[in-house]
Amino acid sequence: MDEYIQQAVSILQKLGKCDVAVEIRGQLVEAILQELGKDRRTAQINIEKESKKNAWRKDPATPGQLHELKRISVLHNANITKGEASDMIDFHKNEQFRR
């Protein structure tokens, strides 16, 4: 928000107190409010996209993941999620790679 206001103030200062500045003032306020609204909507859309993108992580682990965890001897709780299983498998693979 500060960025928009600073730009508006800069424009008004450059115009001075001429008739155009008075006419533009209302338009600048309207434009700033529109941009702030767009910014808020964009932020909300990004939050929703991120939430949907990671929704799979909350599902129960797949049989393949459970098999892999057993194969690599990783202990886990009975209701492990896909995300937790994926993280554990990745961690184990990275540890093996480092050795």
Backbone as ProteinMPNN parsed JSONL, in Angstrom:
{"seq_chain_A": "MDEYIQQAVSILQKLGKCDVAVEIRGQLVEAILQELGKDRRTAQINIEKESKKNAWRKDPATPGQLHELKRISVLHNANITKGEASDMIDFHKNEQFRR", "coords_chain_A": {"N_chain_A": [[0.832, -1.189, 0.0], [1.901, 1.256, 0.814], [3.688, 1.712, -1.232], [2.032, 2.328, -3.431], [0.845, 4.662, -2.513], [3.054, 6.334, -2.193], [3.819, 6.611, -4.854], [1.58, 7.948, -5.856], [1.656, 10.343, -4.379], [4.062, 11.359, -5.326], [3.403, 11.808, -8.018], [1.398, 13.762, -7.722], [2.886, 15.801, -6.531], [4.604, 16.465, -8.611], [2.812, 17.501, -10.395], [1.922, 19.713, -9.068], [-0.132, 22.433, -7.944], [-1.982, 22.743, -9.924], [-4.956, 22.863, -12.003], [-5.3, 20.37, -13.177], [-4.121, 18.638, -11.368], [-5.93, 18.67, -9.256], [-8.152, 17.473, -10.449], [-7.098, 14.975, -11.049], [-6.508, 13.871, -8.577], [-8.732, 12.474, -7.335], [-9.022, 10.419, -9.163], [-6.58, 9.139, -8.832], [-6.78, 8.167, -6.216], [-8.877, 6.374, -6.56], [-7.669, 4.597, -8.392], [-5.59, 3.596, -6.813], [-7.039, 2.232, -4.832], [-8.24, 0.281, -6.436], [-5.969, -1.15, -7.299], [-5.03, -2.103, -4.854], [-7.146, -3.79, -4.202], [-6.865, -5.672, -6.282], [-4.37, -6.71, -5.606], [-4.956, -7.953, -3.148], [-6.82, -9.899, -3.99], [-5.186, -11.415, -5.683], [-3.31, -12.379, -3.843], [-4.998, -13.986, -2.249], [-5.836, -15.883, -4.138], [-3.389, -17.11, -4.688], [-2.865, -18.277, -2.191], [-4.973, -20.123, -2.073], [-4.323, -21.739, -4.293], [-1.884, -22.827, -3.454], [-2.734, -24.249, -1.24], [-4.4, -26.182, -2.436], [-2.513, -27.444, -3.999], [-0.968, -28.801, -2.162], [-2.732, -30.495, -0.937], [-2.829, -33.26, -1.315], [-0.978, -34.281, 0.427], [-2.194, -34.784, 2.832], [-3.705, -37.035, 2.559], [-4.172, -40.584, 3.182], [-1.256, -42.709, 3.357], [-0.025, -44.43, 0.476], [-0.348, -47.889, -0.611], [2.037, -48.58, -1.918], [3.858, -46.737, -0.857], [3.821, -47.518, 1.823], [4.857, -50.087, 1.57], [7.441, -49.475, 0.655], [8.449, -48.072, 2.864], [8.513, -50.136, 4.709], [10.334, -51.814, 3.426], [12.698, -50.32, 3.56], [13.044, -50.286, 6.224], [11.849, -48.324, 7.95], [10.331, -47.042, 10.716], [6.958, -46.191, 11.47], [3.849, -44.463, 12.231], [0.543, -45.926, 12.399], [-1.421, -44.552, 10.962], [-0.184, -42.991, 8.923], [0.431, -40.262, 6.704], [0.341, -39.456, 3.143], [2.087, -37.354, 2.627], [3.811, -37.383, 4.879], [4.923, -39.934, 4.613], [6.173, -39.651, 2.129], [8.077, -37.682, 2.756], [9.642, -39.1, 4.616], [10.63, -41.216, 3.059], [12.05, -39.79, 1.104], [13.956, -38.556, 2.778], [15.35, -40.798, 3.687], [16.411, -41.732, 1.246], [18.085, -39.579, 0.593], [19.887, -39.716, 2.706], [21.107, -42.165, 2.168], [22.32, -41.51, -0.212], [24.239, -39.691, 0.598], [26.104, -41.24, 1.86]], "CA_chain_A": [[0.0, 0.0, 0.0], [2.78, 2.415, 0.881], [4.263, 1.9, -2.566], [1.048, 3.013, -4.258], [0.662, 6.021, -1.984], [4.257, 7.093, -2.534], [3.745, 6.938, -6.276], [0.535, 8.961, -6.028], [2.179, 11.597, -3.833], [5.082, 11.823, -6.271], [2.702, 12.34, -9.198], [0.727, 15.011, -7.342], [3.917, 16.818, -6.318], [5.1, 16.885, -9.921], [1.776, 18.308, -11.043], [1.728, 20.951, -8.314], [-1.514, 22.762, -7.562], [-2.741, 23.129, -11.113], [-6.309, 22.298, -12.106], [-5.194, 18.955, -13.537], [-3.812, 17.899, -10.14], [-7.178, 18.535, -8.495], [-8.975, 16.487, -11.158], [-6.446, 13.667, -11.005], [-6.469, 13.358, -7.199], [-9.784, 11.47, -7.141], [-8.703, 9.273, -10.011], [-5.457, 8.43, -8.208], [-7.309, 7.424, -5.066], [-9.644, 5.248, -7.115], [-6.716, 3.651, -8.969], [-4.892, 2.942, -5.697], [-7.972, 1.267, -4.231], [-8.384, -0.829, -7.376], [-4.739, -1.945, -7.254], [-5.013, -2.813, -3.565], [-8.103, -4.888, -4.34], [-6.24, -6.695, -7.132], [-3.312, -7.35, -4.817], [-5.596, -8.851, -2.168], [-7.378, -11.051, -4.709], [-4.057, -12.225, -6.143], [-2.761, -13.068, -2.668], [-5.949, -15.025, -1.865], [-5.76, -16.933, -5.164], [-2.137, -17.834, -4.469], [-3.045, -19.102, -0.986], [-5.852, -21.237, -2.446], [-3.567, -22.633, -5.173], [-0.894, -23.527, -2.635], [-3.479, -25.188, -0.407], [-4.819, -27.295, -3.286], [-1.32, -28.138, -4.468], [-0.45, -29.65, -1.094], [-3.824, -31.253, -0.316], [-2.519, -34.69, -1.397], [-0.119, -34.662, 1.547], [-3.024, -35.171, 3.977], [-4.329, -38.331, 2.276], [-3.436, -41.73, 3.744], [-0.145, -43.225, 2.55], [-0.413, -45.456, -0.493], [0.261, -49.191, -0.35], [3.412, -48.542, -2.409], [4.672, -46.014, 0.125], [3.938, -48.365, 3.013], [5.778, -51.162, 1.205], [8.785, -48.898, 0.592], [8.877, -47.79, 4.24], [8.85, -51.424, 5.312], [11.54, -52.302, 2.766], [13.871, -49.584, 4.042], [13.023, -50.423, 7.691], [11.514, -47.064, 8.614], [9.167, -47.171, 11.586], [5.988, -45.105, 11.297], [2.57, -44.759, 12.889], [-0.403, -46.674, 11.552], [-2.187, -43.677, 10.067], [0.753, -42.075, 8.278], [-0.115, -39.623, 5.498], [1.189, -39.487, 1.948], [3.139, -36.358, 2.786], [4.781, -37.873, 5.863], [5.626, -41.067, 4.012], [7.035, -39.108, 1.084], [9.207, -37.029, 3.416], [10.502, -40.132, 5.215], [11.309, -41.929, 1.97], [13.04, -38.854, 0.549], [15.029, -38.399, 3.755], [16.154, -42.025, 3.665], [17.156, -41.744, -0.012], [19.146, -38.575, 0.699], [20.892, -40.235, 3.634], [21.826, -43.209, 1.447], [23.126, -40.832, -1.235], [25.362, -39.018, 1.263], [27.09, -42.216, 2.358]], "C_chain_A": [[0.874, 1.25, 0.0], [3.37, 2.751, -0.479], [3.315, 2.686, -3.466], [0.885, 4.467, -3.806], [1.866, 6.886, -2.325], [4.244, 7.512, -3.994], [2.717, 8.04, -6.527], [1.018, 10.322, -5.534], [3.209, 12.195, -4.796], [4.433, 12.449, -7.508], [2.065, 13.684, -8.87], [1.742, 16.135, -7.117], [4.441, 17.35, -7.647], [4.087, 17.772, -10.64], [1.568, 19.648, -10.351], [0.266, 21.168, -7.999], [-2.344, 23.211, -8.76], [-4.105, 22.431, -11.123], [-6.284, 20.804, -12.405], [-4.953, 18.121, -12.283], [-5.071, 17.659, -9.325], [-8.072, 17.478, -9.137], [-8.406, 15.08, -11.009], [-6.476, 13.047, -9.609], [-7.501, 12.258, -6.957], [-9.524, 10.211, -7.96], [-7.559, 8.459, -9.42], [-5.923, 7.591, -7.025], [-8.064, 6.199, -5.546], [-8.7, 4.176, -7.675], [-5.965, 2.893, -7.877], [-5.788, 1.888, -5.061], [-8.179, 0.061, -5.145], [-7.16, -1.737, -7.333], [-4.64, -2.724, -5.946], [-5.978, -3.994, -3.593], [-7.543, -6.019, -5.179], [-5.169, -7.452, -6.36], [-3.89, -8.344, -3.813], [-6.15, -10.091, -2.842], [-6.262, -11.981, -5.181], [-3.468, -13.017, -4.984], [-3.681, -14.208, -2.249], [-5.919, -16.184, -2.854], [-4.507, -17.768, -4.967], [-2.218, -18.741, -3.249], [-3.893, -20.325, -1.323], [-5.128, -22.239, -3.344], [-2.579, -23.467, -4.367], [-1.573, -24.583, -1.771], [-3.907, -26.409, -1.219], [-3.627, -28.133, -3.724], [-0.809, -29.127, -3.422], [-1.52, -30.515, -0.427], [-3.536, -32.753, -0.293], [-1.737, -35.161, -0.188], [-0.919, -35.173, 2.751], [-3.712, -36.516, 3.777], [-3.521, -39.45, 2.934], [-2.342, -42.207, 2.785], [-0.641, -44.34, 1.632], [0.215, -46.799, -0.106], [1.734, -49.229, -0.798], [4.344, -47.826, -1.436], [4.891, -46.868, 1.377], [4.922, -49.511, 2.763], [7.222, -50.65, 1.221], [9.307, -48.595, 2.003], [9.283, -49.077, 4.956], [10.172, -51.94, 4.742], [12.802, -51.613, 3.291], [13.928, -49.515, 5.575], [12.816, -49.097, 8.423], [10.241, -47.282, 9.425], [8.261, -45.952, 11.405], [4.711, -45.467, 12.02], [1.589, -45.365, 11.887], [-1.155, -45.779, 10.58], [-1.297, -42.579, 9.468], [0.137, -41.515, 7.002], [0.86, -39.757, 4.329], [2.367, -38.528, 2.096], [4.219, -36.821, 3.749], [5.608, -39.018, 5.279], [6.605, -40.58, 2.943], [8.278, -38.463, 1.693], [10.177, -38.054, 3.998], [11.296, -40.88, 4.145], [12.396, -41.041, 1.362], [14.231, -38.685, 1.491], [15.951, -39.612, 3.724], [17.008, -42.089, 2.386], [18.317, -40.752, 0.035], [20.256, -39.036, 1.635], [21.74, -41.297, 2.943], [22.78, -42.574, 0.418], [24.37, -40.203, -0.617], [26.458, -39.979, 1.684], [28.062, -42.603, 1.316]], "O_chain_A": [[0.606, 2.196, -0.74], [3.531, 3.92, -0.832], [3.736, 3.598, -4.177], [0.798, 5.379, -4.629], [1.71, 8.047, -2.704], [4.616, 8.636, -4.328], [2.957, 8.954, -7.316], [0.81, 11.337, -6.199], [3.213, 13.401, -5.042], [4.87, 13.498, -7.982], [2.176, 14.634, -9.645], [1.485, 17.286, -7.471], [4.691, 18.547, -7.788], [4.454, 18.673, -11.394], [1.096, 20.604, -10.966], [-0.488, 20.214, -7.81], [-3.3, 23.972, -8.611], [-4.355, 21.519, -10.334], [-7.147, 20.059, -11.94], [-5.506, 17.03, -12.143], [-5.261, 16.578, -8.767], [-8.683, 16.674, -8.433], [-9.152, 14.113, -10.861], [-6.47, 11.823, -9.478], [-7.156, 11.206, -6.418], [-9.774, 9.093, -7.51], [-7.564, 7.23, -9.496], [-5.506, 6.445, -6.86], [-7.905, 5.109, -4.996], [-8.914, 2.984, -7.454], [-5.73, 1.691, -8.0], [-5.341, 0.776, -4.783], [-8.281, -1.067, -4.663], [-7.296, -2.96, -7.33], [-4.213, -3.879, -5.939], [-5.671, -5.066, -3.073], [-7.716, -7.19, -4.842], [-5.072, -8.676, -6.447], [-3.368, -9.447, -3.653], [-5.983, -11.203, -2.342], [-6.388, -13.202, -5.087], [-3.161, -14.2, -5.132], [-3.199, -15.293, -1.924], [-5.97, -17.345, -2.448], [-4.551, -18.994, -5.067], [-1.694, -19.855, -3.269], [-3.571, -21.438, -0.907], [-5.292, -23.448, -3.182], [-2.458, -24.674, -4.579], [-1.046, -25.681, -1.592], [-3.791, -27.54, -0.748], [-3.707, -29.358, -3.811], [-0.274, -30.179, -3.773], [-1.231, -31.2, 0.554], [-3.948, -33.447, 0.637], [-1.825, -36.331, 0.185], [-0.39, -35.905, 3.588], [-4.249, -37.08, 4.731], [-2.332, -39.287, 3.209], [-2.485, -42.119, 1.566], [-1.556, -45.09, 1.975], [1.194, -46.838, 0.639], [2.572, -49.838, -0.134], [5.478, -48.254, -1.219], [5.996, -46.933, 1.916], [5.717, -49.859, 3.635], [8.116, -51.318, 1.74], [10.478, -48.837, 2.296], [10.26, -49.108, 5.704], [11.023, -52.44, 5.479], [13.845, -52.248, 3.447], [14.742, -48.79, 6.148], [13.515, -48.79, 9.388], [9.204, -47.661, 8.881], [8.735, -44.832, 11.213], [4.499, -46.623, 12.384], [1.802, -45.308, 10.676], [-1.491, -46.213, 9.478], [-1.633, -41.395, 9.511], [-0.594, -42.215, 6.301], [2.026, -40.116, 4.498], [3.498, -38.853, 1.734], [5.409, -36.67, 3.47], [6.829, -39.062, 5.43], [7.739, -41.054, 2.872], [9.393, -38.667, 1.212], [11.393, -37.896, 3.886], [12.487, -41.142, 4.312], [13.52, -41.488, 1.135], [15.38, -38.674, 1.05], [17.175, -39.477, 3.735], [18.182, -42.455, 2.437], [19.413, -41.057, -0.435], [21.432, -38.775, 1.384], [22.959, -41.326, 3.114], [23.897, -43.049, 0.215], [25.433, -40.185, -1.238], [27.611, -39.581, 1.846], [28.953, -43.412, 1.573]]}, "name": "protein", "num_of_chains": 1, "seq": "MDEYIQQAVSILQKLGKCDVAVEIRGQLVEAILQELGKDRRTAQINIEKESKKNAWRKDPATPGQLHELKRISVLHNANITKGEASDMIDFHKNEQFRR"}
